[in-house]
Structures are given as structure tokens and as C-alpha cells.
Amino acid sequence: MKAGIATAVALAGALGCGNATADGNQLLTNCRSAVDQIDKRGGDRFEAGVCLGYVSGTFQTLINNDEKGRNLCTPPEGITGWQLVRVVELYLRNNPELLHLTDSVLIERALRKAYPCTK
């Protein structure tokens, strides 16, 4: 419960910052930088951090608000934030027609597609 509240407060704080409701184009730019950082090909560290923050925050919100275990079904061994970033970046590259949507909507769609529940 406390983790859910902390996540909500963190996300609310982020929404108060200038570019918190960016569209998929900005999210893709940020997440490409993150993947470049992961793969040691350079990439802007700030943009990479923004991507990791949004993706991790959205993931935690989905997990913490999952009363019936239907939001996401991740592998039992767990998943890292950087793996989540790769999932989102790939989804954005493969769905350019959706880049006009807000970043949080796209992150949720990417994660639900990658980790669906069959319950």
C-alpha cells in the first residue's frame, strides 16, 4: 500500500514538471537513448533516465494497482527496468501510427502486450 502511494506521489510530481505528458515521439527519442546507453553506443543520459523513470513508474503503478492479478503477468524470475525499457522502445518502433498518444498510454499498452495475463 505504501509503495503504491509513493508511486502515485512520484508520478503526480512528475506530471507537475513541464514535459511530463509527452507523446510517443518524445518517449521514443528518450527510450532510444536508453537503449543506446544499455548497449554502450552513447545516447543522452538525461533522456535515458527520463525513459527509465517513466517506464519503471508506470510498471510499478500497474503492479501496485493490480487487485486481481490481471494487469501484467511477468516472468517469475522477475524483470529489470532496463528490460522494460527495451520492451517499450521496441513497441514504439513497431507502432509508429500510435506515437501521437501520450507516453503513459503507450507504456501501458507495450507492457500489457509483452506480459499479458491469460487468467
N, C-alpha and C positions, 0 to 999 in steps of 0.2 A: 504494500500500500504506500509506504513512504517513498519507495523508488518511483512509483507511478506519479506521485505528487511532485517529486523532484524533477522528473522528466517533463511534466506539464509546465512547471515553472520555468525550466530552462527553455522550452520551446516558446513559451509566451514571451520570454525575454528576447529571444531571437527575433520574434515577429515585430518587436518594437524597433529593431535595427533596420536601417534603410532598405536593404535588398533582400529581406527575408522571404518575400513571396515572389521569388524569381520564377521565370518559366523554365521549360525544359532546355531551351537553348543555353541559358546560363548554367544550369545544372550539368549539362553535357560538357561544357567547357571546363567546369570545376572538376568533374569526375575524370575527364581525360587527363588533366594534370595529376590527379591522384593515381591513376593507373601508370602514368609516366614515372611518378615518384616510386611506386611499388617496383616497377621494372627497371629502376635506376637509369631512366632515359631523360632525366631532367624533370621538367614540369614545375609549375609555380607552387611553392609550398603553401602559400596562403590559400590559393584556390583548392588545393588538395585537402587542406584542413577543413575548409567550408564544406566540401563534398562529404568527407568522412563524418563531420558533425551532423549534417542534415540526415544522412543515411542512417547513422547509428541512432540518432534521436528518434527518427520515425520508426525504426525497427523496435526500439525499446518501448515506444508508445504502443505499438501493435501488440507486442508480447504482454505488456503490463495490463492492457485493457481487454485481454482475451479471457472472458469468463468461462466459455465452454470449449476452449481448445480448438477453435475453428479458424482463427486468424492466419496463423502460419504454422507449418509443421517442418521444422528444421531438423537436420541430422542429429541423432542422439549424441554424437561426439562434439556437437557444438559448431559454431561458425564464428569467424573473426570479422571484425569491422571491415578489414581490407577485402575479405571475400565478398561481403555485402556490396562494397563499392564496385567491384568487378561485375557483379550481377546487374547492378543498376546501370552502369556505363554501357554494358552490352545491350541491355534492353533499350536504352535511349538510342544507341546507334542503329538498332534493328527496327525502330519505330519512329522514324523522323516525322511522320504525319501527326504525331501526338505532342511534339515539342512546344506547342502553344499552351499546353496545360501547365498548371502550377507544379512546382518541384515536389511538394509533399504528395500530391495525387500520383505523380509518375513514380515516385519511390515506392509508394504502397502497391501500385499495380505491378511493378517489377518484382517486388518481393513476394507478392501473392502468386504470381506466375511461376516463379522459381521454386517456391516452397508451398505448394498447395496442400490442403488437408483433404483426405478422402474419407473422413469420418462421417 
